[in-house]
Amino acid sequence: MKRIRIEPAWSFTDEAGNRLDPQLFGLLQAIHRHGKLTSSAAEVGISYRHAWNLLNKWAEFFGAALVEMQQGRGARLTPLGDKLLWAQQRVAARLGPQLESLGSELNLELQQLFEGIEPVLRMHASHGYAVALLPKFATRFQLDLQYCSPQEALAALNRGACDVAGYHMPTTAARGPLLKDYRRQLRPRGHTVIRFITRRQGLMVAPGNPHGIHRLADLLRDNVRFINRQRGSGTRALLDILLRAAGLATPRAPSFELEEYTHSAVAAYVAAGMAHVGFGVEAAAHQFGLDFLPLATEHYLLVCRRKSLDDPSVTSLLEMIRSESFLAAIGELPGYTPDRCGEICSVEELFGEFAAATEPG
């Protein structure tokens, strides 16, 4: 059946009610990437003439040029063009997960009108690039995917609000408070763990690292602007773990209190020049053309009730994430590895592995 996909869109209107075509953002992105108007127009599927007219209309609308054309040097975005492009990128990065969750809810409502066509799998999970691939491959079952924090996902599983919970656990957390919290919510007799992927997290900085940021201690420098993840997110918890392990107190600088809600939103914030550094996954840094300094590896895991392993929707999920096509898609994400993807293990086996990995010597 057909499925709804919701994407954010911009609409600019002036005092006279004139509205301009948001197609400009695709053109600005192409110009930023190629540096030539001819190839940029072709990429977005419009003629050179139409692209030129579009740029002139927007320049007239804002009262300033968006693109600078130089003979023999191609085209490049002006400061205004840069700001518009990165504003659009930030909006898409920030709202994307919320709109995906809303689309999932609407698709589930449509599915209920066609009872018996597909089994439904309710998943609450921490957002990430690998998890975002799941709806694209879920062809044999209806996936109701809701994004939330790891703790909220596990709580939803325990109260029966979802069938599968997705959370991530850093390899450095075996003896910390985060592991204790997971031990409290995971039930050895009732839950089963499905291995999913591993991913790298670290510092995202502008190309060439112009501010000389190389380690966590650099975040405490007065001249460094940092963009953080929101409190309660697994990535924020990982950063706190790494700071404690390095003997660093959590910075109290105002910039450390700036928060974004996804990895891509953090990367877009840095790419726009609004911060010198952010913390997140390597795939986000790659998406926005940033340099990446790896600091930690973590496992992303799926959890379900043991009795749910025989449910048709869970069986279909396991077959899907073990498929060659899905594993190939994960392999294309920078910093992601389908480590034992789809393998099932017990809760105690998982905790035992983490404890053994951090034993001294």
MARPA-366630 format. One line per field, with one value per residue (C-alpha): residue in three letters; chain; x, y, z. Coordinates in Angstrom, 3 decimals, always signed. Layout:
REM residues N
r <- [ALA|...]
c <- [A|...]
px <- [X|...]
py <- [Y|...]
pz <- [Z|...]
//
This chain:
REM residues 361
r <- [MET|LYS|ARG|ILE|ARG|ILE|GLU|PRO|ALA|TRP|SER|PHE|THR|ASP|GLU|ALA|GLY|ASN|ARG|LEU|ASP|PRO|GLN|LEU|PHE|GLY|LEU|LEU|GLN|ALA|ILE|HIS|ARG|HIS|GLY|LYS|LEU|THR|SER|SER|ALA|ALA|GLU|VAL|GLY|ILE|SER|TYR|ARG|HIS|ALA|TRP|ASN|LEU|LEU|ASN|LYS|TRP|ALA|GLU|PHE|PHE|GLY|ALA|ALA|LEU|VAL|GLU|MET|GLN|GLN|GLY|ARG|GLY|ALA|ARG|LEU|THR|PRO|LEU|GLY|ASP|LYS|LEU|LEU|TRP|ALA|GLN|GLN|ARG|VAL|ALA|ALA|ARG|LEU|GLY|PRO|GLN|LEU|GLU|SER|LEU|GLY|SER|GLU|LEU|ASN|LEU|GLU|LEU|GLN|GLN|LEU|PHE|GLU|GLY|ILE|GLU|PRO|VAL|LEU|ARG|MET|HIS|ALA|SER|HIS|GLY|TYR|ALA|VAL|ALA|LEU|LEU|PRO|LYS|PHE|ALA|THR|ARG|PHE|GLN|LEU|ASP|LEU|GLN|TYR|CYS|SER|PRO|GLN|GLU|ALA|LEU|ALA|ALA|LEU|ASN|ARG|GLY|ALA|CYS|ASP|VAL|ALA|GLY|TYR|HIS|MET|PRO|THR|THR|ALA|ALA|ARG|GLY|PRO|LEU|LEU|LYS|ASP|TYR|ARG|ARG|GLN|LEU|ARG|PRO|ARG|GLY|HIS|THR|VAL|ILE|ARG|PHE|ILE|THR|ARG|ARG|GLN|GLY|LEU|MET|VAL|ALA|PRO|GLY|ASN|PRO|HIS|GLY|ILE|HIS|ARG|LEU|ALA|ASP|LEU|LEU|ARG|ASP|ASN|VAL|ARG|PHE|ILE|ASN|ARG|GLN|ARG|GLY|SER|GLY|THR|ARG|ALA|LEU|LEU|ASP|ILE|LEU|LEU|ARG|ALA|ALA|GLY|LEU|ALA|THR|PRO|ARG|ALA|PRO|SER|PHE|GLU|LEU|GLU|GLU|TYR|THR|HIS|SER|ALA|VAL|ALA|ALA|TYR|VAL|ALA|ALA|GLY|MET|ALA|HIS|VAL|GLY|PHE|GLY|VAL|GLU|ALA|ALA|ALA|HIS|GLN|PHE|GLY|LEU|ASP|PHE|LEU|PRO|LEU|ALA|THR|GLU|HIS|TYR|LEU|LEU|VAL|CYS|ARG|ARG|LYS|SER|LEU|ASP|ASP|PRO|SER|VAL|THR|SER|LEU|LEU|GLU|MET|ILE|ARG|SER|GLU|SER|PHE|LEU|ALA|ALA|ILE|GLY|GLU|LEU|PRO|GLY|TYR|THR|PRO|ASP|ARG|CYS|GLY|GLU|ILE|CYS|SER|VAL|GLU|GLU|LEU|PHE|GLY|GLU|PHE|ALA|ALA|ALA|THR|GLU|PRO|GLY]
c <- [A|A|A|A|A|A|A|A|A|A|A|A|A|A|A|A|A|A|A|A|A|A|A|A|A|A|A|A|A|A|A|A|A|A|A|A|A|A|A|A|A|A|A|A|A|A|A|A|A|A|A|A|A|A|A|A|A|A|A|A|A|A|A|A|A|A|A|A|A|A|A|A|A|A|A|A|A|A|A|A|A|A|A|A|A|A|A|A|A|A|A|A|A|A|A|A|A|A|A|A|A|A|A|A|A|A|A|A|A|A|A|A|A|A|A|A|A|A|A|A|A|A|A|A|A|A|A|A|A|A|A|A|A|A|A|A|A|A|A|A|A|A|A|A|A|A|A|A|A|A|A|A|A|A|A|A|A|A|A|A|A|A|A|A|A|A|A|A|A|A|A|A|A|A|A|A|A|A|A|A|A|A|A|A|A|A|A|A|A|A|A|A|A|A|A|A|A|A|A|A|A|A|A|A|A|A|A|A|A|A|A|A|A|A|A|A|A|A|A|A|A|A|A|A|A|A|A|A|A|A|A|A|A|A|A|A|A|A|A|A|A|A|A|A|A|A|A|A|A|A|A|A|A|A|A|A|A|A|A|A|A|A|A|A|A|A|A|A|A|A|A|A|A|A|A|A|A|A|A|A|A|A|A|A|A|A|A|A|A|A|A|A|A|A|A|A|A|A|A|A|A|A|A|A|A|A|A|A|A|A|A|A|A|A|A|A|A|A|A|A|A|A|A|A|A|A|A|A|A|A|A|A|A|A|A|A|A|A|A|A|A|A|A|A|A|A|A|A|A|A|A|A|A|A|A|A|A|A|A|A|A]
px <- [+0.000|+1.057|+2.748|+2.793|+6.059|+6.066|+8.843|+9.321|+8.812|+9.465|+7.129|+8.328|+5.656|+6.194|+3.816|+2.182|+1.436|+4.045|+5.204|+8.415|+9.261|+11.031|+12.751|+15.515|+16.906|+17.693|+19.418|+21.450|+22.518|+23.652|+25.578|+27.262|+28.284|+29.266|+30.177|+28.585|+25.110|+24.836|+25.396|+23.393|+20.349|+20.614|+20.777|+17.512|+15.831|+15.388|+16.861|+19.768|+17.427|+14.893|+17.649|+18.933|+15.445|+14.835|+17.990|+17.074|+13.543|+14.863|+17.522|+14.807|+12.665|+15.423|+17.071|+20.466|+22.148|+22.191|+24.803|+27.905|+28.803|+32.426|+33.708|+35.967|+35.375|+31.816|+29.232|+29.401|+26.919|+26.953|+26.715|+22.926|+22.781|+24.863|+22.583|+19.440|+20.878|+22.064|+18.812|+16.946|+19.373|+18.890|+15.095|+15.115|+17.590|+15.664|+12.125|+12.885|+12.571|+9.349|+7.795|+8.923|+7.190|+4.014|+4.108|+4.462|+1.352|-0.661|+0.511|-0.593|-4.051|-4.261|-3.053|-5.896|-8.355|-6.914|-6.980|-4.971|-2.743|+0.422|+1.449|+2.274|+5.487|+5.556|+9.077|+10.218|+13.852|+16.588|+17.026|+19.982|+20.988|+20.712|+17.288|+16.068|+16.738|+14.281|+11.041|+12.581|+13.192|+10.026|+8.052|+6.550|+5.218|+3.947|+6.530|+5.165|+8.433|+8.424|+11.608|+12.398|+15.259|+16.725|+15.206|+11.790|+12.017|+12.789|+10.052|+7.579|+8.585|+8.074|+4.589|+3.550|+3.417|+5.778|+7.032|+10.702|+12.870|+16.062|+18.848|+22.602|+25.238|+28.820|+31.593|+32.917|+29.715|+30.107|+30.544|+28.858|+25.411|+24.116|+24.626|+22.896|+19.909|+19.780|+20.107|+17.118|+14.953|+16.107|+14.653|+16.821|+13.883|+11.501|+13.640|+15.803|+18.462|+18.813|+22.218|+21.945|+24.962|+28.008|+28.822|+31.504|+30.843|+33.178|+33.792|+32.541|+34.505|+34.769|+36.936|+40.617|+39.798|+40.560|+40.104|+42.539|+40.062|+41.579|+40.309|+37.536|+39.590|+39.383|+35.647|+36.485|+38.383|+36.764|+37.095|+35.325|+31.590|+30.032|+26.627|+25.350|+22.660|+19.570|+19.465|+18.127|+19.540|+21.915|+24.551|+24.441|+24.884|+27.869|+29.514|+29.072|+30.685|+33.669|+34.095|+34.123|+36.574|+38.904|+38.697|+36.863|+33.994|+30.947|+31.554|+29.266|+29.896|+26.684|+27.562|+27.562|+23.884|+22.945|+21.091|+19.929|+17.806|+19.472|+22.975|+22.264|+20.962|+24.220|+26.239|+24.163|+24.733|+28.499|+28.426|+26.569|+29.388|+27.144|+29.400|+33.013|+32.381|+29.621|+29.443|+27.758|+28.072|+30.512|+27.726|+26.359|+29.779|+30.154|+26.672|+27.571|+31.174|+32.740|+35.935|+35.436|+37.574|+36.462|+36.263|+34.069|+32.392|+28.963|+26.577|+23.037|+20.789|+17.165|+15.207|+11.945|+10.048|+11.322|+7.868|+7.675|+10.426|+7.804|+5.532|+5.322|+6.337|+9.457|+10.364|+10.069|+12.225|+14.965|+14.903|+15.054|+18.053|+19.925|+19.337|+22.220|+20.503|+20.053|+23.595|+24.920|+22.971|+24.451|+27.914|+27.498|+26.989|+30.319|+31.273|+28.592|+29.237|+26.544|+28.329|+26.612|+23.420|+20.336|+22.097|+20.064|+21.507|+20.295|+20.393|+22.898|+25.117|+25.200|+26.072|+28.707|+30.384|+30.448|+31.889|+34.595|+35.523|+36.391|+38.254|+41.749|+44.582]
py <- [+0.000|+3.601|+5.323|+8.952|+10.821|+14.295|+16.765|+20.367|+23.085|+26.824|+29.574|+33.185|+35.879|+39.653|+42.462|+42.475|+38.764|+37.762|+34.192|+32.786|+29.261|+27.200|+25.342|+27.881|+25.828|+22.917|+25.323|+26.928|+23.493|+22.500|+25.755|+25.270|+21.780|+22.375|+26.064|+26.278|+27.494|+25.333|+21.995|+23.163|+23.953|+20.551|+18.799|+20.344|+19.733|+23.309|+25.294|+27.693|+30.560|+29.549|+29.205|+32.661|+34.165|+32.365|+33.829|+37.313|+37.070|+36.013|+38.719|+41.290|+39.794|+40.057|+43.168|+41.486|+38.966|+35.301|+34.159|+35.861|+35.137|+35.610|+35.139|+32.125|+31.295|+29.997|+30.802|+30.949|+31.774|+35.217|+35.487|+35.807|+32.732|+30.814|+31.828|+30.820|+27.457|+26.563|+27.795|+25.359|+22.574|+23.242|+23.211|+19.918|+18.372|+19.539|+18.715|+15.607|+13.018|+14.575|+14.567|+10.976|+9.954|+11.797|+10.139|+6.765|+7.444|+8.437|+5.370|+3.177|+4.767|+4.001|+0.446|-0.137|+0.574|-2.426|-4.973|-8.094|-6.715|-6.368|-7.077|-3.985|-3.553|-0.717|+0.553|+3.320|+4.187|+6.745|+8.541|+7.674|+7.252|+3.451|+3.447|+5.989|+3.378|+0.867|+2.292|+2.184|-1.564|-2.532|-3.980|-7.055|-5.334|-1.941|-0.156|+2.337|+4.097|+6.722|+8.576|+9.252|+9.031|+5.593|+5.694|+6.606|+3.782|+1.174|+2.564|+2.255|-1.388|-2.154|-0.657|-2.399|+0.745|-0.719|-4.088|-3.177|-0.531|+0.880|+2.318|+2.731|+1.799|+3.115|+0.605|+2.929|+2.740|-0.703|+0.548|+3.942|+5.255|+4.752|+0.984|+0.914|+2.663|+0.145|-2.761|-1.376|-1.285|-4.451|-7.681|-10.802|-13.209|-11.236|-9.418|-10.465|-8.314|-8.029|-6.734|-3.998|-1.791|-0.075|+3.548|+6.134|+9.352|+12.286|+15.981|+17.681|+20.740|+22.942|+21.639|+22.018|+22.429|+26.182|+26.561|+23.792|+21.599|+18.164|+16.853|+17.258|+19.689|+22.148|+22.470|+24.336|+27.088|+30.513|+31.126|+27.910|+27.882|+24.434|+23.088|+20.321|+17.648|+17.925|+16.580|+13.018|+12.001|+9.052|+11.170|+13.764|+10.931|+9.615|+13.040|+13.310|+9.863|+10.896|+14.157|+12.313|+9.714|+12.530|+14.146|+17.178|+18.946|+19.670|+23.174|+25.926|+28.220|+29.621|+28.008|+24.563|+25.040|+25.492|+22.355|+20.640|+17.510|+15.408|+14.590|+16.250|+19.412|+19.670|+19.204|+21.821|+24.261|+23.834|+23.934|+27.249|+28.743|+29.240|+27.013|+25.891|+22.304|+19.805|+16.223|+13.479|+10.614|+10.532|+10.190|+13.619|+15.226|+13.621|+14.769|+18.423|+18.311|+18.628|+17.136|+14.428|+13.516|+10.082|+9.717|+6.695|+3.631|+2.524|-0.309|+0.373|-2.420|-3.464|-5.066|-6.978|-9.317|-12.866|-14.149|-11.649|-13.383|-15.605|-12.705|-12.289|-8.626|-9.330|-12.263|-9.960|-7.328|-9.879|-11.103|-7.517|-6.371|-9.584|-9.100|-8.266|-5.118|-3.683|-4.591|-2.922|+0.251|+0.326|-0.158|+3.055|+5.145|+6.667|+5.434|+2.706|-1.053|-3.795|-5.624|-9.029|-7.404|-9.483|-11.762|-12.552|-12.691|-12.608|-9.528|-11.136|-12.214|-8.629|-7.149|-9.834|-8.843|-5.169|-5.934|-8.174|-5.507|-3.044|-5.387|-4.009|-5.779]
pz <- [+0.000|-0.439|+2.492|+3.538|+3.826|+5.387|+4.625|+5.827|+3.218|+3.258|+2.056|+1.813|+1.445|+1.436|+2.486|-0.936|-0.745|-3.321|-2.751|-4.144|-5.211|-2.479|-5.335|-4.737|-1.856|-4.139|-6.514|-3.717|-2.475|-5.964|-6.445|-3.079|-4.168|-7.819|-8.057|-11.509|-12.406|-15.528|-13.779|-10.738|-12.887|-14.550|-11.173|-9.954|-13.328|-14.595|-17.478|-17.079|-17.960|-15.325|-12.712|-13.551|-13.321|-10.020|-8.500|-9.716|-8.270|-4.856|-4.962|-5.639|-2.861|-0.238|-1.616|-1.965|-4.253|-3.243|-5.749|-7.049|-10.668|-11.725|-15.246|-15.432|-11.745|-11.841|-9.179|-5.412|-2.684|-1.096|+2.714|+2.351|+0.122|+2.666|+5.538|+3.658|+2.686|+6.172|+7.711|+5.474|+6.387|+10.106|+9.813|+7.910|+10.376|+13.446|+12.289|+10.228|+13.026|+14.342|+10.881|+10.318|+13.550|+12.524|+9.105|+10.798|+12.891|+9.816|+7.917|+10.814|+10.718|+7.001|+7.624|+10.065|+7.245|+5.399|+8.198|+7.518|+4.765|+6.821|+10.425|+12.464|+14.434|+16.977|+17.563|+19.907|+19.350|+19.723|+16.404|+14.204|+10.570|+10.649|+12.326|+9.765|+7.050|+8.524|+7.028|+3.545|+3.823|+5.738|+2.822|+4.492|+7.597|+8.692|+10.867|+13.374|+14.277|+17.024|+17.964|+21.610|+24.104|+24.965|+28.439|+27.039|+24.502|+27.178|+29.423|+26.541|+26.048|+29.722|+29.814|+26.577|+24.431|+21.808|+20.577|+20.067|+21.748|+20.261|+22.396|+22.248|+24.786|+24.671|+25.300|+28.020|+30.092|+31.639|+35.209|+34.984|+35.913|+32.378|+32.593|+35.991|+34.460|+31.601|+34.067|+35.935|+32.797|+31.031|+32.388|+31.918|+32.117|+29.948|+27.367|+24.457|+22.787|+19.009|+17.914|+15.321|+14.489|+15.956|+15.224|+15.955|+17.820|+18.159|+17.554|+14.399|+13.286|+10.199|+7.320|+8.144|+11.866|+11.841|+15.598|+16.530|+18.408|+19.003|+22.362|+24.907|+26.995|+24.092|+24.719|+27.929|+26.115|+26.372|+22.639|+21.590|+20.813|+21.322|+20.284|+22.556|+22.317|+24.490|+28.021|+28.181|+24.805|+24.633|+22.903|+25.692|+28.213|+26.234|+26.227|+30.009|+30.380|+28.267|+30.176|+33.516|+32.174|+31.097|+34.542|+33.166|+34.842|+32.680|+31.283|+32.533|+29.579|+28.017|+24.678|+26.323|+27.133|+23.465|+22.377|+19.207|+18.944|+16.239|+15.030|+11.698|+13.394|+15.383|+12.201|+10.354|+13.235|+12.927|+9.128|+9.262|+11.362|+14.397|+16.517|+16.279|+17.332|+18.018|+19.255|+17.255|+14.796|+11.901|+9.326|+10.291|+9.900|+6.473|+5.397|+6.024|+4.825|+8.288|+9.673|+12.282|+15.303|+16.632|+20.419|+21.145|+19.678|+20.797|+20.084|+18.932|+20.164|+19.767|+22.602|+22.553|+24.817|+24.552|+23.664|+20.769|+18.774|+17.128|+16.132|+12.325|+12.503|+14.601|+12.354|+9.334|+11.069|+11.723|+8.137|+6.900|+8.952|+8.075|+4.339|+2.014|+0.767|+4.262|+5.331|+2.182|+2.994|+6.510|+5.040|+3.062|+6.220|+7.348|+10.812|+10.868|+10.937|+10.859|+13.677|+14.104|+12.846|+13.615|+16.106|+19.211|+22.723|+26.318|+28.531|+30.916|+28.030|+26.792|+30.177|+30.672|+27.419|+28.365|+31.793|+30.300|+27.756|+30.507|+32.856|+33.569|+31.725]
//
